[in-house]
Amino acid sequence: MSIRLQHLILFCLSAILASVGLAEGYQPPRTADGKPSLQGIWTNVSVTDLQRKEGVDKLVLSPAEAARIESEDFYNKRIAEDAEPNSEDENQTLLDGSDLLSGGGYNAFWVDPGKHHGVVKGEIRSSWIIDPADGRIPFSKAGKEKVDARRAARRFASDNPESRTLSDRCLIGFGGTGGPPMLNVLYNNNYHFVQTPDYLMILVEMVHDARIIPIGEKQDIAHRPRQLHRWLGDSIGWWEGDTLVVETVNWQPQQGRSGPVYMSEEGRIIERFTRYSDKEILYEFTVEDPQYYSQPWRGEMSFTATEGPVYEYACHEGNIALPGILQGARAQEARGDVVTGN
């Protein structure tokens, strides 16, 4: 058989398979204006982290590999141990208040990080990051120095209220849950999507953030003036076929330098939302920022359907611990210690 004939046969087989896939392909529910409906309550809860765990060298795990990693997961162990009855000694520490943390006073009841890995397009994933292939954030040398300096400064972040972390101050969701990209965290991993022809609103359970994303034609829709620095960035969206594409720039600087995804004024994130099945939205993102990263990097995860409602998360703005934290800084100053804000 000639090479040309082999290529022709392969081409025909590919066309047949493609047509079969199209005929049997999933058709998403649609809104009144004909767009795929993203509406509903979704969750990204799983033990799959943004970056691949040390010792795991591949993106796609077998069920046996996933089960082994899940059995060793710190929070899975903590939740199981916390469900066990207290010993007499532990009960005594609760009564006399001598050891509240190890005695079980601060338990794992509220922890809800998920028990299993995320599944994307039928594959069990070891990380959100798919590029680079090692599943790690590709910090540049200069970017890593910025991040290291920022983390070191947090050790001395009691100089004034504005030097405390954003989570301490209850300003936006912890651990990147509000995004973009919208990451999974220790608990409160639910999202309520409300869609109209002109907007997508994503209510984030953690700290009740709300992303309000205007949608239009790509050539017509524009970002707000650069002088307006917004929490969660300035996002605009447009449809490419059945995928909603969202571009975000111009983060509020405190968020941009707080991580876990660090962004400067030069940064840009592209997100893609595709209704993959009745129970799944395929969520893809690309991060670009030459000040922090040696290359653009990509990730993906599934948002899976879950029952609601999403209850309000009552993070207490004006955290009552702040006066004590700041008094500690004043005491350090009185002793002559150096107190450095960030």
Secondary structure, DSSP 8 states (H G I E B T S, - for coil): --HHHHHHHHHHHHHHHHHHHHHT-----B-TTS-B---EEEE--SS-BSS--TT---SEE-HHHHHHHHHT-HHHHHHHHHTS---HHHHHHHHHTS-TTTTTSS-STT----SS--EETTEEESBSEEESTT-S--B-HHHHHHHHHHHHHGGG--SSGGGS-TTTTTSS-GGGSSSSS----SS--EEEEEE-SSEEEEEESGGG-EEEEEB--TTT-----TT--BTT-EEEEEEETTEEEEEEE-B-HHHHTTSSS---TT-EEEEEEEEEETTEEEEEEEEE-TTTBSS-EEEEEEEEE-----------SS-TTHHHHHHHHHHHHHTT------
